[in-house]
C-alpha cells in the first residue's frame, strides 16, 4: 500500500508555527512542545493511513480530525488521481480559541452586571 504524499499549505504551516509558539511562550516547557509535536505526528500518520475515515464536509469539501484529546483539529483535503494520492493539509486550530473563521457561531460567554 502506497501512502499519500502529505503537502503542508502555507496557511497550515503558519497555523502550526503559531500553535508551537504559543505553547512554548506560555509554558517555557520544551517537554510540552515535544508532546504536541508527537501528537501531531501521530495524527498525520493516522490520516496518511486512513485518509477516507473522516467524512467530507458537505459545504467546504474538506475533512478534519481532532487530536491531543480534542484540543487541536487539523483540516485537510484528500485527492487521488489514478495511483497518485495527495493529502493537502489546509488548516490547524487550537480548540481553546474562538476560531471564528471556522466556527462563526462561537461566542464568548460573559457575565452581565445589573
Secondary structure as UniProt FT lines:
FT   STRAND          5..8
FT   HELIX           10..27
FT   HELIX           30..49
FT   TURN            51..52
FT   TURN            58..60
FT   STRAND          63..67
FT   TURN            68..71
FT   STRAND          72..81
FT   TURN            82..83
FT   STRAND          84..94
FT   TURN            95..96
FT   TURN            100..102
FT   TURN            104..105
//
